[in-house]
Amino acid sequence: MSDITATHHLNAKGLFCPEPVMMLHNIIRDMALNDVVEILATDPSTQRDFLKFCNFLNQEMILMEEQDGVYRFLIKKQSDDE
């Protein structure tokens, strides 16, 4: 995954549902197609919520990983569907 460069960053650490998803939606809306956002979060429900977000809005989940209670996601904008 080292060859993927995030063009946008979202720090959602310490926030709980639904705030991280709402913040992600705002960032995705303003991104260009094929841009990538890196999200850091501490709420375990973001794993489920971001995956559903990507499936529902036709975005690509490139990476979902957890290390020491911090969840890291890379999401690529694939569609302008909102």
mmCIF file of the N, C-alpha and C atoms, coordinates in Angstrom:
data_MODEL
# 
_entry.id   MODEL 
# 
loop_
_atom_site.group_PDB 
_atom_site.id 
_atom_site.type_symbol 
_atom_site.label_atom_id 
_atom_site.label_alt_id 
_atom_site.label_comp_id 
_atom_site.label_asym_id 
_atom_site.label_entity_id 
_atom_site.label_seq_id 
_atom_site.pdbx_PDB_ins_code 
_atom_site.Cartn_x 
_atom_site.Cartn_y 
_atom_site.Cartn_z 
_atom_site.occupancy 
_atom_site.B_iso_or_equiv 
_atom_site.pdbx_formal_charge 
_atom_site.auth_seq_id 
_atom_site.auth_comp_id 
_atom_site.auth_asym_id 
_atom_site.auth_atom_id 
_atom_site.pdbx_PDB_model_num 
ATOM 1   N N  . MET A 1 1  ? 0.812   -1.203 0.000  1.00 0.00 ? 1  MET A N  1 
ATOM 2   C CA . MET A 1 1  ? 0.000   0.000  0.000  1.00 0.00 ? 1  MET A CA 1 
ATOM 3   C C  . MET A 1 1  ? 0.855   1.266  0.000  1.00 0.00 ? 1  MET A C  1 
ATOM 4   N N  . SER A 1 2  ? 2.165   1.123  0.033  1.00 0.00 ? 2  SER A N  1 
ATOM 5   C CA . SER A 1 2  ? 3.028   2.298  0.100  1.00 0.00 ? 2  SER A CA 1 
ATOM 6   C C  . SER A 1 2  ? 2.983   3.129  -1.180 1.00 0.00 ? 2  SER A C  1 
ATOM 7   N N  . ASP A 1 3  ? 2.495   2.560  -2.269 1.00 0.00 ? 3  ASP A N  1 
ATOM 8   C CA . ASP A 1 3  ? 2.442   3.299  -3.522 1.00 0.00 ? 3  ASP A CA 1 
ATOM 9   C C  . ASP A 1 3  ? 1.196   4.172  -3.639 1.00 0.00 ? 3  ASP A C  1 
ATOM 10  N N  . ILE A 1 4  ? 0.303   4.094  -2.653 1.00 0.00 ? 4  ILE A N  1 
ATOM 11  C CA . ILE A 1 4  ? -0.919  4.905  -2.661 1.00 0.00 ? 4  ILE A CA 1 
ATOM 12  C C  . ILE A 1 4  ? -0.697  6.139  -1.802 1.00 0.00 ? 4  ILE A C  1 
ATOM 13  N N  . THR A 1 5  ? -0.923  7.307  -2.379 1.00 0.00 ? 5  THR A N  1 
ATOM 14  C CA . THR A 1 5  ? -0.748  8.563  -1.660 1.00 0.00 ? 5  THR A CA 1 
ATOM 15  C C  . THR A 1 5  ? -2.106  9.193  -1.419 1.00 0.00 ? 5  THR A C  1 
ATOM 16  N N  . ALA A 1 6  ? -2.392  9.464  -0.158 1.00 0.00 ? 6  ALA A N  1 
ATOM 17  C CA . ALA A 1 6  ? -3.653  10.126 0.184  1.00 0.00 ? 6  ALA A CA 1 
ATOM 18  C C  . ALA A 1 6  ? -3.552  11.603 -0.183 1.00 0.00 ? 6  ALA A C  1 
ATOM 19  N N  . THR A 1 7  ? -4.597  12.110 -0.810 1.00 0.00 ? 7  THR A N  1 
ATOM 20  C CA . THR A 1 7  ? -4.662  13.519 -1.178 1.00 0.00 ? 7  THR A CA 1 
ATOM 21  C C  . THR A 1 7  ? -5.448  14.327 -0.151 1.00 0.00 ? 7  THR A C  1 
ATOM 22  N N  . HIS A 1 8  ? -6.168  13.619 0.726  1.00 0.00 ? 8  HIS A N  1 
ATOM 23  C CA . HIS A 1 8  ? -6.967  14.251 1.776  1.00 0.00 ? 8  HIS A CA 1 
ATOM 24  C C  . HIS A 1 8  ? -6.803  13.443 3.054  1.00 0.00 ? 8  HIS A C  1 
ATOM 25  N N  . HIS A 1 9  ? -6.960  14.102 4.196  1.00 0.00 ? 9  HIS A N  1 
ATOM 26  C CA . HIS A 1 9  ? -6.793  13.432 5.493  1.00 0.00 ? 9  HIS A CA 1 
ATOM 27  C C  . HIS A 1 9  ? -7.934  13.828 6.416  1.00 0.00 ? 9  HIS A C  1 
ATOM 28  N N  . LEU A 1 10 ? -8.394  12.847 7.186  1.00 0.00 ? 10 LEU A N  1 
ATOM 29  C CA . LEU A 1 10 ? -9.462  13.077 8.156  1.00 0.00 ? 10 LEU A CA 1 
ATOM 30  C C  . LEU A 1 10 ? -9.065  12.426 9.467  1.00 0.00 ? 10 LEU A C  1 
ATOM 31  N N  . ASN A 1 11 ? -8.950  13.230 10.514 1.00 0.00 ? 11 ASN A N  1 
ATOM 32  C CA . ASN A 1 11 ? -8.667  12.724 11.848 1.00 0.00 ? 11 ASN A CA 1 
ATOM 33  C C  . ASN A 1 11 ? -9.982  12.657 12.609 1.00 0.00 ? 11 ASN A C  1 
ATOM 34  N N  . ALA A 1 12 ? -10.502 11.441 12.760 1.00 0.00 ? 12 ALA A N  1 
ATOM 35  C CA . ALA A 1 12 ? -11.767 11.235 13.472 1.00 0.00 ? 12 ALA A CA 1 
ATOM 36  C C  . ALA A 1 12 ? -11.525 10.533 14.807 1.00 0.00 ? 12 ALA A C  1 
ATOM 37  N N  . LYS A 1 13 ? -10.289 10.571 15.294 1.00 0.00 ? 13 LYS A N  1 
ATOM 38  C CA . LYS A 1 13 ? -9.975  9.924  16.574 1.00 0.00 ? 13 LYS A CA 1 
ATOM 39  C C  . LYS A 1 13 ? -10.739 10.622 17.698 1.00 0.00 ? 13 LYS A C  1 
ATOM 40  N N  . GLY A 1 14 ? -11.347 9.801  18.564 1.00 0.00 ? 14 GLY A N  1 
ATOM 41  C CA . GLY A 1 14 ? -12.100 10.325 19.690 1.00 0.00 ? 14 GLY A CA 1 
ATOM 42  C C  . GLY A 1 14 ? -13.552 10.643 19.363 1.00 0.00 ? 14 GLY A C  1 
ATOM 43  N N  . LEU A 1 15 ? -13.935 10.531 18.107 1.00 0.00 ? 15 LEU A N  1 
ATOM 44  C CA . LEU A 1 15 ? -15.312 10.808 17.693 1.00 0.00 ? 15 LEU A CA 1 
ATOM 45  C C  . LEU A 1 15 ? -16.096 9.514  17.568 1.00 0.00 ? 15 LEU A C  1 
ATOM 46  N N  . PHE A 1 16 ? -17.401 9.606  17.765 1.00 0.00 ? 16 PHE A N  1 
ATOM 47  C CA . PHE A 1 16 ? -18.257 8.432  17.705 1.00 0.00 ? 16 PHE A CA 1 
ATOM 48  C C  . PHE A 1 16 ? -19.352 8.626  16.669 1.00 0.00 ? 16 PHE A C  1 
ATOM 49  N N  . CYS A 1 17 ? -19.889 7.486  16.203 1.00 0.00 ? 17 CYS A N  1 
ATOM 50  C CA . CYS A 1 17 ? -20.972 7.462  15.228 1.00 0.00 ? 17 CYS A CA 1 
ATOM 51  C C  . CYS A 1 17 ? -22.081 8.420  15.665 1.00 0.00 ? 17 CYS A C  1 
ATOM 52  N N  . PRO A 1 18 ? -22.603 9.200  14.747 1.00 0.00 ? 18 PRO A N  1 
ATOM 53  C CA . PRO A 1 18 ? -22.418 9.197  13.291 1.00 0.00 ? 18 PRO A CA 1 
ATOM 54  C C  . PRO A 1 18 ? -21.421 10.238 12.796 1.00 0.00 ? 18 PRO A C  1 
ATOM 55  N N  . GLU A 1 19 ? -20.762 10.935 13.701 1.00 0.00 ? 19 GLU A N  1 
ATOM 56  C CA . GLU A 1 19 ? -19.905 12.059 13.295 1.00 0.00 ? 19 GLU A CA 1 
ATOM 57  C C  . GLU A 1 19 ? -18.815 11.684 12.279 1.00 0.00 ? 19 GLU A C  1 
ATOM 58  N N  . PRO A 1 20 ? -18.050 10.583 12.461 1.00 0.00 ? 20 PRO A N  1 
ATOM 59  C CA . PRO A 1 20 ? -17.021 10.257 11.454 1.00 0.00 ? 20 PRO A CA 1 
ATOM 60  C C  . PRO A 1 20 ? -17.600 10.053 10.049 1.00 0.00 ? 20 PRO A C  1 
ATOM 61  N N  . VAL A 1 21 ? -18.763 9.413  9.948  1.00 0.00 ? 21 VAL A N  1 
ATOM 62  C CA . VAL A 1 21 ? -19.372 9.183  8.633  1.00 0.00 ? 21 VAL A CA 1 
ATOM 63  C C  . VAL A 1 21 ? -19.831 10.502 8.015  1.00 0.00 ? 21 VAL A C  1 
ATOM 64  N N  . MET A 1 22 ? -20.387 11.374 8.825  1.00 0.00 ? 22 MET A N  1 
ATOM 65  C CA . MET A 1 22 ? -20.820 12.676 8.315  1.00 0.00 ? 22 MET A CA 1 
ATOM 66  C C  . MET A 1 22 ? -19.620 13.478 7.811  1.00 0.00 ? 22 MET A C  1 
ATOM 67  N N  . MET A 1 23 ? -18.522 13.430 8.555  1.00 0.00 ? 23 MET A N  1 
ATOM 68  C CA . MET A 1 23 ? -17.313 14.145 8.133  1.00 0.00 ? 23 MET A CA 1 
ATOM 69  C C  . MET A 1 23 ? -16.748 13.548 6.842  1.00 0.00 ? 23 MET A C  1 
ATOM 70  N N  . LEU A 1 24 ? -16.754 12.215 6.747  1.00 0.00 ? 24 LEU A N  1 
ATOM 71  C CA . LEU A 1 24 ? -16.282 11.553 5.528  1.00 0.00 ? 24 LEU A CA 1 
ATOM 72  C C  . LEU A 1 24 ? -17.145 11.960 4.336  1.00 0.00 ? 24 LEU A C  1 
ATOM 73  N N  . HIS A 1 25 ? -18.440 11.994 4.531  1.00 0.00 ? 25 HIS A N  1 
ATOM 74  C CA . HIS A 1 25 ? -19.346 12.380 3.429  1.00 0.00 ? 25 HIS A CA 1 
ATOM 75  C C  . HIS A 1 25 ? -19.017 13.778 2.923  1.00 0.00 ? 25 HIS A C  1 
ATOM 76  N N  . ASN A 1 26 ? -18.734 14.709 3.822  1.00 0.00 ? 26 ASN A N  1 
ATOM 77  C CA . ASN A 1 26 ? -18.387 16.077 3.417  1.00 0.00 ? 26 ASN A CA 1 
ATOM 78  C C  . ASN A 1 26 ? -17.079 16.118 2.631  1.00 0.00 ? 26 ASN A C  1 
ATOM 79  N N  . ILE A 1 27 ? -16.096 15.343 3.063  1.00 0.00 ? 27 ILE A N  1 
ATOM 80  C CA . ILE A 1 27 ? -14.807 15.333 2.360  1.00 0.00 ? 27 ILE A CA 1 
ATOM 81  C C  . ILE A 1 27 ? -14.957 14.706 0.979  1.00 0.00 ? 27 ILE A C  1 
ATOM 82  N N  . ILE A 1 28 ? -15.633 13.557 0.915  1.00 0.00 ? 28 ILE A N  1 
ATOM 83  C CA . ILE A 1 28 ? -15.829 12.865 -0.372 1.00 0.00 ? 28 ILE A CA 1 
ATOM 84  C C  . ILE A 1 28 ? -16.536 13.772 -1.373 1.00 0.00 ? 28 ILE A C  1 
ATOM 85  N N  . ARG A 1 29 ? -17.521 14.499 -0.905 1.00 0.00 ? 29 ARG A N  1 
ATOM 86  C CA . ARG A 1 29 ? -18.288 15.396 -1.785 1.00 0.00 ? 29 ARG A CA 1 
ATOM 87  C C  . ARG A 1 29 ? -17.377 16.413 -2.466 1.00 0.00 ? 29 ARG A C  1 
ATOM 88  N N  . ASP A 1 30 ? -16.361 16.896 -1.753 1.00 0.00 ? 30 ASP A N  1 
ATOM 89  C CA . ASP A 1 30 ? -15.475 17.937 -2.280 1.00 0.00 ? 30 ASP A CA 1 
ATOM 90  C C  . ASP A 1 30 ? -14.252 17.392 -3.018 1.00 0.00 ? 30 ASP A C  1 
ATOM 91  N N  . MET A 1 31 ? -14.056 16.074 -2.998 1.00 0.00 ? 31 MET A N  1 
ATOM 92  C CA . MET A 1 31 ? -12.888 15.470 -3.639 1.00 0.00 ? 31 MET A CA 1 
ATOM 93  C C  . MET A 1 31 ? -13.120 15.292 -5.138 1.00 0.00 ? 31 MET A C  1 
ATOM 94  N N  . ALA A 1 32 ? -12.031 15.250 -5.882 1.00 0.00 ? 32 ALA A N  1 
ATOM 95  C CA . ALA A 1 32 ? -12.093 14.921 -7.309 1.00 0.00 ? 32 ALA A CA 1 
ATOM 96  C C  . ALA A 1 32 ? -12.106 13.406 -7.465 1.00 0.00 ? 32 ALA A C  1 
ATOM 97  N N  . LEU A 1 33 ? -12.626 12.935 -8.589 1.00 0.00 ? 33 LEU A N  1 
ATOM 98  C CA . LEU A 1 33 ? -12.600 11.506 -8.860 1.00 0.00 ? 33 LEU A CA 1 
ATOM 99  C C  . LEU A 1 33 ? -11.168 10.983 -8.790 1.00 0.00 ? 33 LEU A C  1 
ATOM 100 N N  . ASN A 1 34 ? -11.007 9.809  -8.207 1.00 0.00 ? 34 ASN A N  1 
ATOM 101 C CA . ASN A 1 34 ? -9.725  9.105  -8.035 1.00 0.00 ? 34 ASN A CA 1 
ATOM 102 C C  . ASN A 1 34 ? -8.851  9.679  -6.924 1.00 0.00 ? 34 ASN A C  1 
ATOM 103 N N  . ASP A 1 35 ? -9.281  10.747 -6.241 1.00 0.00 ? 35 ASP A N  1 
ATOM 104 C CA . ASP A 1 35 ? -8.566  11.201 -5.053 1.00 0.00 ? 35 ASP A CA 1 
ATOM 105 C C  . ASP A 1 35 ? -8.742  10.161 -3.957 1.00 0.00 ? 35 ASP A C  1 
ATOM 106 N N  . VAL A 1 36 ? -7.796  10.134 -3.031 1.00 0.00 ? 36 VAL A N  1 
ATOM 107 C CA . VAL A 1 36 ? -7.823  9.180  -1.925 1.00 0.00 ? 36 VAL A CA 1 
ATOM 108 C C  . VAL A 1 36 ? -7.808  9.941  -0.606 1.00 0.00 ? 36 VAL A C  1 
ATOM 109 N N  . VAL A 1 37 ? -8.685  9.530  0.316  1.00 0.00 ? 37 VAL A N  1 
ATOM 110 C CA . VAL A 1 37 ? -8.704  10.110 1.647  1.00 0.00 ? 37 VAL A CA 1 
ATOM 111 C C  . VAL A 1 37 ? -8.201  9.065  2.646  1.00 0.00 ? 37 VAL A C  1 
ATOM 112 N N  . GLU A 1 38 ? -7.333  9.510  3.539  1.00 0.00 ? 38 GLU A N  1 
ATOM 113 C CA . GLU A 1 38 ? -6.876  8.669  4.651  1.00 0.00 ? 38 GLU A CA 1 
ATOM 114 C C  . GLU A 1 38 ? -7.642  9.104  5.890  1.00 0.00 ? 38 GLU A C  1 
ATOM 115 N N  . ILE A 1 39 ? -8.246  8.143  6.577  1.00 0.00 ? 39 ILE A N  1 
ATOM 116 C CA . ILE A 1 39 ? -9.008  8.432  7.790  1.00 0.00 ? 39 ILE A CA 1 
ATOM 117 C C  . ILE A 1 39 ? -8.393  7.671  8.942  1.00 0.00 ? 39 ILE A C  1 
ATOM 118 N N  . LEU A 1 40 ? -8.224  8.354  10.073 1.00 0.00 ? 40 LEU A N  1 
ATOM 119 C CA . LEU A 1 40 ? -7.811  7.723  11.321 1.00 0.00 ? 40 LEU A CA 1 
ATOM 120 C C  . LEU A 1 40 ? -8.963  7.857  12.293 1.00 0.00 ? 40 LEU A C  1 
ATOM 121 N N  . ALA A 1 41 ? -9.340  6.740  12.928 1.00 0.00 ? 41 ALA A N  1 
ATOM 122 C CA . ALA A 1 41 ? -10.482 6.739  13.836 1.00 0.00 ? 41 ALA A CA 1 
ATOM 123 C C  . ALA A 1 41 ? -10.212 5.787  14.995 1.00 0.00 ? 41 ALA A C  1 
ATOM 124 N N  . THR A 1 42 ? -10.921 6.007  16.099 1.00 0.00 ? 42 THR A N  1 
ATOM 125 C CA . THR A 1 42 ? -10.799 5.125  17.263 1.00 0.00 ? 42 THR A CA 1 
ATOM 126 C C  . THR A 1 42 ? -12.093 4.389  17.575 1.00 0.00 ? 42 THR A C  1 
ATOM 127 N N  . ASP A 1 43 ? -13.182 4.751  16.952 1.00 0.00 ? 43 ASP A N  1 
ATOM 128 C CA . ASP A 1 43 ? -14.467 4.087  17.170 1.00 0.00 ? 43 ASP A CA 1 
ATOM 129 C C  . ASP A 1 43 ? -14.511 2.806  16.335 1.00 0.00 ? 43 ASP A C  1 
ATOM 130 N N  . PRO A 1 44 ? -14.605 1.628  16.985 1.00 0.00 ? 44 PRO A N  1 
ATOM 131 C CA . PRO A 1 44 ? -14.625 0.370  16.232 1.00 0.00 ? 44 PRO A CA 1 
ATOM 132 C C  . PRO A 1 44 ? -15.774 0.286  15.221 1.00 0.00 ? 44 PRO A C  1 
ATOM 133 N N  . SER A 1 45 ? -16.865 0.981  15.453 1.00 0.00 ? 45 SER A N  1 
ATOM 134 C CA . SER A 1 45 ? -18.000 0.913  14.525 1.00 0.00 ? 45 SER A CA 1 
ATOM 135 C C  . SER A 1 45 ? -17.682 1.559  13.176 1.00 0.00 ? 45 SER A C  1 
ATOM 136 N N  . THR A 1 46 ? -16.603 2.342  13.094 1.00 0.00 ? 46 THR A N  1 
ATOM 137 C CA . THR A 1 46 ? -16.237 2.940  11.803 1.00 0.00 ? 46 THR A CA 1 
ATOM 138 C C  . THR A 1 46 ? -15.884 1.862  10.786 1.00 0.00 ? 46 THR A C  1 
ATOM 139 N N  . GLN A 1 47 ? -15.399 0.703  11.240 1.00 0.00 ? 47 GLN A N  1 
ATOM 140 C CA . GLN A 1 47 ? -15.097 -0.387 10.295 1.00 0.00 ? 47 GLN A CA 1 
ATOM 141 C C  . GLN A 1 47 ? -16.347 -0.769 9.519  1.00 0.00 ? 47 GLN A C  1 
ATOM 142 N N  . ARG A 1 48 ? -17.431 -0.965 10.220 1.00 0.00 ? 48 ARG A N  1 
ATOM 143 C CA . ARG A 1 48 ? -18.705 -1.325 9.594  1.00 0.00 ? 48 ARG A CA 1 
ATOM 144 C C  . ARG A 1 48 ? -19.285 -0.127 8.833  1.00 0.00 ? 48 ARG A C  1 
ATOM 145 N N  . ASP A 1 49 ? -19.283 1.036  9.479  1.00 0.00 ? 49 ASP A N  1 
ATOM 146 C CA . ASP A 1 49 ? -19.928 2.218  8.894  1.00 0.00 ? 49 ASP A CA 1 
ATOM 147 C C  . ASP A 1 49 ? -19.257 2.675  7.606  1.00 0.00 ? 49 ASP A C  1 
ATOM 148 N N  . PHE A 1 50 ? -17.925 2.714  7.575  1.00 0.00 ? 50 PHE A N  1 
ATOM 149 C CA . PHE A 1 50 ? -17.229 3.164  6.369  1.00 0.00 ? 50 PHE A CA 1 
ATOM 150 C C  . PHE A 1 50 ? -17.379 2.157  5.231  1.00 0.00 ? 50 PHE A C  1 
ATOM 151 N N  . LEU A 1 51 ? -17.412 0.867  5.552  1.00 0.00 ? 51 LEU A N  1 
ATOM 152 C CA . LEU A 1 51 ? -17.614 -0.143 4.517  1.00 0.00 ? 51 LEU A CA 1 
ATOM 153 C C  . LEU A 1 51 ? -19.007 0.003  3.900  1.00 0.00 ? 51 LEU A C  1 
ATOM 154 N N  . LYS A 1 52 ? -20.026 0.205  4.732  1.00 0.00 ? 52 LYS A N  1 
ATOM 155 C CA . LYS A 1 52 ? -21.387 0.424  4.225  1.00 0.00 ? 52 LYS A CA 1 
ATOM 156 C C  . LYS A 1 52 ? -21.451 1.709  3.402  1.00 0.00 ? 52 LYS A C  1 
ATOM 157 N N  . PHE A 1 53 ? -20.780 2.759  3.882  1.00 0.00 ? 53 PHE A N  1 
ATOM 158 C CA . PHE A 1 53 ? -20.723 4.030  3.162  1.00 0.00 ? 53 PHE A CA 1 
ATOM 159 C C  . PHE A 1 53 ? -20.185 3.804  1.747  1.00 0.00 ? 53 PHE A C  1 
ATOM 160 N N  . CYS A 1 54 ? -19.063 3.082  1.647  1.00 0.00 ? 54 CYS A N  1 
ATOM 161 C CA . CYS A 1 54 ? -18.437 2.844  0.343  1.00 0.00 ? 54 CYS A CA 1 
ATOM 162 C C  . CYS A 1 54 ? -19.348 2.028  -0.565 1.00 0.00 ? 54 CYS A C  1 
ATOM 163 N N  . ASN A 1 55 ? -19.967 1.004  -0.012 1.00 0.00 ? 55 ASN A N  1 
ATOM 164 C CA . ASN A 1 55 ? -20.863 0.173  -0.824 1.00 0.00 ? 55 ASN A CA 1 
ATOM 165 C C  . ASN A 1 55 ? -22.071 0.967  -1.299 1.00 0.00 ? 55 ASN A C  1 
ATOM 166 N N  . PHE A 1 56 ? -22.648 1.761  -0.434 1.00 0.00 ? 56 PHE A N  1 
ATOM 167 C CA . PHE A 1 56 ? -23.852 2.513  -0.761 1.00 0.00 ? 56 PHE A CA 1 
ATOM 168 C C  . PHE A 1 56 ? -23.587 3.628  -1.770 1.00 0.00 ? 56 PHE A C  1 
ATOM 169 N N  . LEU A 1 57 ? -22.436 4.306  -1.633 1.00 0.00 ? 57 LEU A N  1 
ATOM 170 C CA . LEU A 1 57 ? -22.141 5.450  -2.502 1.00 0.00 ? 57 LEU A CA 1 
ATOM 171 C C  . LEU A 1 57 ? -21.132 5.144  -3.607 1.00 0.00 ? 57 LEU A C  1 
ATOM 172 N N  . ASN A 1 58 ? -20.861 3.857  -3.821 1.00 0.00 ? 58 ASN A N  1 
ATOM 173 C CA . ASN A 1 58 ? -19.980 3.421  -4.911 1.00 0.00 ? 58 ASN A CA 1 
ATOM 174 C C  . ASN A 1 58 ? -18.569 3.999  -4.823 1.00 0.00 ? 58 ASN A C  1 
ATOM 175 N N  . GLN A 1 59 ? -18.012 4.022  -3.618 1.00 0.00 ? 59 GLN A N  1 
ATOM 176 C CA . GLN A 1 59 ? -16.631 4.446  -3.424 1.00 0.00 ? 59 GLN A CA 1 
ATOM 177 C C  . GLN A 1 59 ? -15.787 3.196  -3.150 1.00 0.00 ? 59 GLN A C  1 
ATOM 178 N N  . GLU A 1 60 ? -14.470 3.291  -3.285 1.00 0.00 ? 60 GLU A N  1 
ATOM 179 C CA . GLU A 1 60 ? -13.604 2.122  -3.148 1.00 0.00 ? 60 GLU A CA 1 
ATOM 180 C C  . GLU A 1 60 ? -12.833 2.144  -1.830 1.00 0.00 ? 60 GLU A C  1 
ATOM 181 N N  . MET A 1 61 ? -13.065 1.118  -1.013 1.00 0.00 ? 61 MET A N  1 
ATOM 182 C CA . MET A 1 61 ? -12.292 0.938  0.211  1.00 0.00 ? 61 MET A CA 1 
ATOM 183 C C  . MET A 1 61 ? -10.981 0.260  -0.201 1.00 0.00 ? 61 MET A C  1 
ATOM 184 N N  . ILE A 1 62 ? -9.888  0.991  -0.140 1.00 0.00 ? 62 ILE A N  1 
ATOM 185 C CA . ILE A 1 62 ? -8.589  0.461  -0.547 1.00 0.00 ? 62 ILE A CA 1 
ATOM 186 C C  . ILE A 1 62 ? -7.928  -0.264 0.621  1.00 0.00 ? 62 ILE A C  1 
ATOM 187 N N  . LEU A 1 63 ? -8.074  0.285  1.820  1.00 0.00 ? 63 LEU A N  1 
ATOM 188 C CA . LEU A 1 63 ? -7.387  -0.269 2.983  1.00 0.00 ? 63 LEU A CA 1 
ATOM 189 C C  . LEU A 1 63 ? -8.232  -0.065 4.222  1.00 0.00 ? 63 LEU A C  1 
ATOM 190 N N  . MET A 1 64 ? -8.269  -1.103 5.057  1.00 0.00 ? 64 MET A N  1 
ATOM 191 C CA . MET A 1 64 ? -8.899  -1.002 6.366  1.00 0.00 ? 64 MET A CA 1 
ATOM 192 C C  . MET A 1 64 ? -8.018  -1.823 7.307  1.00 0.00 ? 64 MET A C  1 
ATOM 193 N N  . GLU A 1 65 ? -7.372  -1.148 8.260  1.00 0.00 ? 65 GLU A N  1 
ATOM 194 C CA . GLU A 1 65 ? -6.497  -1.839 9.185  1.00 0.00 ? 65 GLU A CA 1 
ATOM 195 C C  . GLU A 1 65 ? -6.599  -1.219 10.572 1.00 0.00 ? 65 GLU A C  1 
ATOM 196 N N  . GLU A 1 66 ? -6.180  -1.978 11.571 1.00 0.00 ? 66 GLU A N  1 
ATOM 197 C CA . GLU A 1 66 ? -6.207  -1.505 12.953 1.00 0.00 ? 66 GLU A CA 1 
ATOM 198 C C  . GLU A 1 66 ? -4.853  -1.764 13.589 1.00 0.00 ? 66 GLU A C  1 
ATOM 199 N N  . GLN A 1 67 ? -4.368  -0.773 14.326 1.00 0.00 ? 67 GLN A N  1 
ATOM 200 C CA . GLN A 1 67 ? -3.120  -0.939 15.069 1.00 0.00 ? 67 GLN A CA 1 
ATOM 201 C C  . GLN A 1 67 ? -3.237  -0.163 16.374 1.00 0.00 ? 67 GLN A C  1 
ATOM 202 N N  . ASP A 1 68 ? -3.124  -0.879 17.476 1.00 0.00 ? 68 ASP A N  1 
ATOM 203 C CA . ASP A 1 68 ? -3.164  -0.274 18.817 1.00 0.00 ? 68 ASP A CA 1 
ATOM 204 C C  . ASP A 1 68 ? -4.417  0.563  19.046 1.00 0.00 ? 68 ASP A C  1 
ATOM 205 N N  . GLY A 1 69 ? -5.565  0.075  18.572 1.00 0.00 ? 69 GLY A N  1 
ATOM 206 C CA . GLY A 1 69 ? -6.827  0.766  18.799 1.00 0.00 ? 69 GLY A CA 1 
ATOM 207 C C  . GLY A 1 69 ? -7.110  1.924  17.863 1.00 0.00 ? 69 GLY A C  1 
ATOM 208 N N  . VAL A 1 70 ? -6.243  2.136  16.871 1.00 0.00 ? 70 VAL A N  1 
ATOM 209 C CA . VAL A 1 70 ? -6.480  3.182  15.863 1.00 0.00 ? 70 VAL A CA 1 
ATOM 210 C C  . VAL A 1 70 ? -6.768  2.491  14.534 1.00 0.00 ? 70 VAL A C  1 
ATOM 211 N N  . TYR A 1 71 ? -7.890  2.842  13.961 1.00 0.00 ? 71 TYR A N  1 
ATOM 212 C CA . TYR A 1 71 ? -8.311  2.277  12.680 1.00 0.00 ? 71 TYR A CA 1 
ATOM 213 C C  . TYR A 1 71 ? -7.899  3.228  11.571 1.00 0.00 ? 71 TYR A C  1 
ATOM 214 N N  . ARG A 1 72 ? -7.285  2.663  10.543 1.00 0.00 ? 72 ARG A N  1 
ATOM 215 C CA . ARG A 1 72 ? -6.816  3.463  9.409  1.00 0.00 ? 72 ARG A CA 1 
ATOM 216 C C  . ARG A 1 72 ? -7.518  2.967  8.155  1.00 0.00 ? 72 ARG A C  1 
ATOM 217 N N  . PHE A 1 73 ? -8.040  3.914  7.404  1.00 0.00 ? 73 PHE A N  1 
ATOM 218 C CA . PHE A 1 73 ? -8.765  3.609  6.180  1.00 0.00 ? 73 PHE A CA 1 
ATOM 219 C C  . PHE A 1 73 ? -8.196  4.442  5.038  1.00 0.00 ? 73 PHE A C  1 
ATOM 220 N N  . LEU A 1 74 ? -8.166  3.870  3.861  1.00 0.00 ? 74 LEU A N  1 
ATOM 221 C CA . LEU A 1 74 ? -7.907  4.611  2.631  1.00 0.00 ? 74 LEU A CA 1 
ATOM 222 C C  . LEU A 1 74 ? -9.107  4.375  1.731  1.00 0.00 ? 74 LEU A C  1 
ATOM 223 N N  . ILE A 1 75 ? -9.751  5.451  1.337  1.00 0.00 ? 75 ILE A N  1 
ATOM 224 C CA . ILE A 1 75 ? -10.935 5.366  0.497  1.00 0.00 ? 75 ILE A CA 1 
ATOM 225 C C  . ILE A 1 75 ? -10.715 6.216  -0.751 1.00 0.00 ? 75 ILE A C  1 
ATOM 226 N N  . LYS A 1 76 ? -10.958 5.601  -1.903 1.00 0.00 ? 76 LYS A N  1 
ATOM 227 C CA . LYS A 1 76 ? -10.778 6.266  -3.188 1.00 0.00 ? 76 LYS A CA 1 
ATOM 228 C C  . LYS A 1 76 ? -12.134 6.676  -3.738 1.00 0.00 ? 76 LYS A C  1 
ATOM 229 N N  . LYS A 1 77 ? -12.231 7.911  -4.163 1.00 0.00 ? 77 LYS A N  1 
ATOM 230 C CA . LYS A 1 77 ? -13.483 8.396  -4.759 1.00 0.00 ? 77 LYS A CA 1 
ATOM 231 C C  . LYS A 1 77 ? -13.605 7.821  -6.163 1.00 0.00 ? 77 LYS A C  1 
ATOM 232 N N  . GLN A 1 78 ? -14.638 7.017  -6.352 1.00 0.00 ? 78 GLN A N  1 
ATOM 233 C CA . GLN A 1 78 ? -14.893 6.368  -7.628 1.00 0.00 ? 78 GLN A CA 1 
ATOM 234 C C  . GLN A 1 78 ? -16.120 6.910  -8.335 1.00 0.00 ? 78 GLN A C  1 
ATOM 235 N N  . SER A 1 79 ? -16.947 7.648  -7.593 1.00 0.00 ? 79 SER A N  1 
ATOM 236 C CA . SER A 1 79 ? -18.222 8.058  -8.148 1.00 0.00 ? 79 SER A CA 1 
ATOM 237 C C  . SER A 1 79 ? -18.641 9.386  -7.534 1.00 0.00 ? 79 SER A C  1 
ATOM 238 N N  . ASP A 1 80 ? -19.417 10.144 -8.286 1.00 0.00 ? 80 ASP A N  1 
ATOM 239 C CA . ASP A 1 80 ? -19.998 11.378 -7.767 1.00 0.00 ? 80 ASP A CA 1 
ATOM 240 C C  . ASP A 1 80 ? -21.400 11.146 -7.206 1.00 0.00 ? 80 ASP A C  1 
ATOM 241 N N  . ASP A 1 81 ? -21.825 9.881  -7.139 1.00 0.00 ? 81 ASP A N  1 
ATOM 242 C CA . ASP A 1 81 ? -23.143 9.563  -6.570 1.00 0.00 ? 81 ASP A CA 1 
ATOM 243 C C  . ASP A 1 81 ? -23.202 10.007 -5.135 1.00 0.00 ? 81 ASP A C  1 
ATOM 244 N N  . GLU A 1 82 ? -24.270 10.695 -4.776 1.00 0.00 ? 82 GLU A N  1 
ATOM 245 C CA . GLU A 1 82 ? -24.449 11.103 -3.390 1.00 0.00 ? 82 GLU A CA 1 
ATOM 246 C C  . GLU A 1 82 ? -25.829 10.757 -3.016 1.00 0.00 ? 82 GLU A C  1 
# 
